[in-house]
Every structure is written in C-alpha cells, then in structure tokens.
Amino acid sequence: MGDEYLTMAEIEAKYPGEWVLLDRPTKDRHGDVTGGRLVFHQADRGLLDAELLSRHLREFAVLHVYDPNAEPVYLITPWFEEEWTDDSTPAGGSSSSPPS
C-alpha cells in the first residue's frame, strides 16, 4: 500500500464494507472522489483513525465502501403528528421546541 493509485471502481471491488484512507484523492467536477493512492484499509474505523493520526497527509479522503452483501441498515426516525410553522412553533401553539 502507499503508491498504488486505485479508481473508485477498483476500491469498491476490493474493499467492500471497509473504511479506506486515500492520499491525494482525485475528484470529478462535482467534488466526488474518483480515486486516490491507497494508504490504509480496515473494517474498524477506530484503527483507520489511529493510522490517519500517525501520518501527516496534506490531502486525503476517508471513505466507507458500501458492501452489497451486507445486511441492510434501517434508520428509524420519529413520526411527528404536529405540523411545524416557519417560525419553528407547532401549529397548535405549544411552546415545545422542534427536534434538533
């Protein structure tokens, strides 16, 4: 690892479900990472963070690679029955604050 430039397609194929640290990432015109020099990869984000702190990279990207074979993750958000107005006050006039 270190000097090997990989495209995002190569990274996604080689490291599904892992955190990836790239040095000198390349980006498209929208700012999305298109590749970079692979520095480190690991399933444990904490180990990647420790590796990042041990290096002095000027320009880097930390990415989590989607694993198509992993169990789906569901984000459950509360359902609010009250309607909020533009001034962040419930339509019914309650003094409670909206969720942050």
Sequence and secondary structure as in RCSB ss.txt:
>XXXX:A:sequence
MGDEYLTMAEIEAKYPGEWVLLDRPTKDRHGDVTGGRLVFHQADRGLLDAELLSRHLREFAVLHVYDPNAEPVYL
ITPWFEEEWTDDSTPAGGSSSSPPS
>XXXX:A:secstr
  S EEEHHHHHHH TT EEEEEEEEE TTS EEEEEEEEEES HHHHHHHHHHS  SSEEEEE   TTS     
      S B TTS BTT        
